[in-house]
Amino acid sequence: MNKLKYAGLIASLYFLFACSEKRPVDRMDDAQLRAYADELAHKYIITDGHVDLPFRLKVKNFRLEKEYMGIPVSTPEGEGDFDFERAKKGGLDAPFMSIYIPSSYQLQPDKGKALADSLINMIAGITEQIPDKFALAKTTKDVETNFAAGKISLPMGMENGAPVGDDLKNVKYFYDRGIRYITLTHGKDNQICDSSYDTTRTWNGLSPFGKQVVEEMNKTGIMIDISHVSDSTFYQVMKITKAPCIASHSSCRFFTPGFIRNMSDDMIKKLAENNGVIQINFGSTFLDSTVRAQNEANRKKLQAILDEKKLKQTDSLAKPIVDEFKKSNPSLFADVEMVANHIDHVVKLVGINHVGIGSDFDGVGDSLPTGLKDVSQYPNLIYVLLKRGYSEADIEKICYKNVWRVWNKVEEVTAKNN
């Protein structure tokens, strides 16, 4: 059933309950509520702020020859988190493809620009080779057009601003190549700003050049993504930017004290004052400090065993040791309810208009929560939200409307500046 037909089904549901003062969900059993969640997932556009498909395909030596074309359409069981068939099942319409630049590339002369170009070319090539299933999207209207045609849009965001180099002209260069957000840095301080994962504090926030980059992104029409940046960087961005910002794949520090990759309550409030959106990361370590602590303890225990035997995890002799350890010390996972807890927390702090989805599928390895293991399972999250009393209008905002507001406002600010 295509997505356009779901609107009629939802209308029928509302007609059936029109005479009742109760919301439809109050009169549904569990099976009906799950069906309703699935229909909403297909009625509304779902945008996800961060999917790491491009780098996964690069690691797999993806090529656009015919024999490789099945990779983004359907994948072998257990391989990766995203493909066309599972995305369609889950109602995903506009996953932002992460043009991920590892911090090591910052040390190269071009600071990763060639890698960025190659990954952008890969995504463009997929849309050219499979035009009945995938299409590029540079505006919200592009996504809506593709949605009506039953295609999955592939907007792009660049994770790590290192490829901008020391030339502001590269901001426009990447805009012209289709990049619609830039995560200012990644795991290490770069030429733009400090990273939440780095303790060097090279700039104590934004560099002088980084302040120019923020202003140039406002002028050019690229959303500023404050995931991965240090707290001081975040607050400086909030003072400079004339357009709302996003956290494309971050969660709430409230649930993970001391994990500064997530956002504090005060930061979330500042982001909301900026009219921005935090898009909740699905990684278990982003969601639950208990899970994070236990898995980190297991990691250290395993490392100690390997160190004692003078082995690396990649050594062939280490494999049976690692396998046996994991069998006796299984990893813990958060669950879909915990993702909903993070959404609840944002809503209680700043309202429904400032939260969205930023899964980090294909980017957080095997740490994904129970109930949200791949792109086929977004309806599970909608089901939980419905059970908690979220309205259809709320679901629509979380799925895409909040991000649309930011994306369109960024374009509006650019138009005023030019």
PERA-V309235 format. One record per run of one state. SS is the DSSP state (H for helix, E for strand, - for the rest). FROM is the first residue (numbers start at 1). TO is the last residue. If there is no record, write none. Layout:
ss: <SS	SS>
from: <FROM	FROM>
to: <TO	TO>
//
This chain:
ss: <-	H	-	H	-	H	-	E	-	H	-	H	-	H	-	E	-	H	-	H	-	E	-	H	-	E	-	E	-	H	-	H	-	E	-	E	-	E	-	E	-	H	-	E	-	E	-	H	-	E	-	E	H	-	E	-	H	-	E	-	E	H	-	H	-	H	-	E	H	-	H	E	-	E	-	E	-	E	-	H	-	H	->
from: <1	3	17	24	28	30	44	47	52	53	60	66	69	84	91	94	101	103	108	113	130	134	137	140	149	152	155	156	160	161	165	169	177	179	184	193	194	195	196	206	207	208	221	223	226	229	230	231	241	246	251	252	253	256	263	264	265	274	277	281	283	284	288	289	309	316	329	335	336	351	352	355	358	361	362	368	369	370	371	378	388	392	418>
to: <2	16	23	27	29	43	46	51	52	59	65	68	83	90	93	100	102	107	112	129	133	136	139	148	151	154	155	159	160	164	168	176	178	183	192	193	194	195	205	206	207	220	222	225	228	229	230	240	245	250	251	252	255	262	263	264	273	276	280	282	283	287	288	308	315	328	334	335	350	351	354	357	360	361	367	368	369	370	377	387	391	417	418>
//
